[in-house]
Amino acid sequence: MSSPNNAGSPTGSIDWILDDLVRTPHTRHALLTSADGLVVALSHATGKDRGDRTAAAVSGLQALSRTAAEFADCESEPLEQTLIQFSGGYFIIMAAERGSVLALSASKEADIAIVSDAMVNVIARLGRAMAVPERDSISTGS
């Protein structure tokens, strides 16, 4: 299954799954990135420019969260989720398969338990298709 709004996306074949995710009540945007800040897929309403900026922010937040793990005495444990709450809504990022990060924004009316569950379901649904190789392991073809 594919959506016509896949044009211009690096991996249009999975954008439609993120479009399904933002049908969760009170969600706004969804984005799949590599850990180093590259856009892998995005929901239709997100747009390429916003996606690129957000992917870079996600990469930085992941790095900050890993550093904060020391404060929580969890530095040897994998990062699972980072949540930022604003007066008008939420920004949630979840680690997925190797190097993949799923990000979602939602309004303040969103039920975070329902949104988080929907994100976990998307991660499980995408499985190996969502895995992004680290940049160092990508073959340059030479």
Residue pairs with C-beta under 8 A, 6 or more apart in sequence:
1 16
2 12
2 13
2 16
3 12
3 15
3 16
3 19
3 44
5 15
5 16
5 19
5 44
6 12
6 13
6 15
6 16
8 48
9 15
9 39
9 41
9 42
9 48
10 38
10 39
10 40
10 41
11 40
11 41
12 41
14 32
14 40
14 41
14 126
14 129
14 130
15 41
15 42
15 43
15 44
17 41
17 122
17 125
17 126
18 30
18 31
18 32
18 41
18 42
18 43
18 122
19 30
19 43
19 44
20 122
21 27
21 30
21 43
21 104
21 118
21 119
21 122
22 28
22 29
22 30
22 43
22 45
22 104
24 106
24 110
24 114
24 115
24 118
25 109
25 110
25 111
25 114
26 106
26 107
26 109
26 110
26 111
26 115
27 104
27 105
27 106
27 107
27 110
27 115
27 118
28 45
28 89
28 104
28 105
28 106
28 107
29 42
29 43
29 45
29 46
29 50
29 54
29 104
29 105
30 42
30 43
30 46
30 102
30 103
30 104
30 105
30 122
31 39
31 41
31 42
31 43
31 46
31 51
31 54
31 55
31 58
31 102
31 103
31 104
32 39
32 40
32 41
32 42
32 96
32 100
32 101
32 102
32 103
32 130
33 39
33 40
33 54
33 55
33 58
33 59
33 100
33 101
33 103
33 132
34 40
34 55
34 99
34 100
34 101
34 132
34 134
34 135
35 59
35 62
35 99
35 100
35 101
35 132
35 134
36 59
36 99
36 134
36 135
37 55
37 56
37 58
37 59
37 60
38 55
38 132
38 135
39 48
39 51
39 52
39 55
40 100
40 130
40 132
42 48
42 51
46 54
54 103
55 103
58 93
58 101
58 103
59 101
61 82
61 84
61 93
62 79
62 82
62 93
62 95
62 101
65 79
65 82
66 75
66 79
69 75
69 77
69 79
78 95
79 95
80 94
80 95
81 92
81 93
81 94
81 95
81 116
82 92
82 93
83 90
83 91
83 92
83 112
84 90
84 91
84 92
86 108
87 108
88 107
88 108
89 105
89 106
89 107
89 108
89 110
90 105
90 106
90 107
90 108
90 110
90 112
90 115
91 103
91 104
91 105
92 103
92 104
92 105
92 106
92 112
92 115
92 116
92 119
93 101
93 102
93 103
93 104
94 101
94 102
94 103
94 116
94 119
94 120
94 123
95 101
96 102
96 123
96 126
96 130
96 131
97 123
97 126
97 127
97 128
97 130
97 131
97 132
98 131
98 132
98 133
98 134
99 131
99 132
99 133
99 134
100 130
100 131
100 132
102 119
102 122
102 123
102 130
104 115
104 119
106 112
106 115
123 130
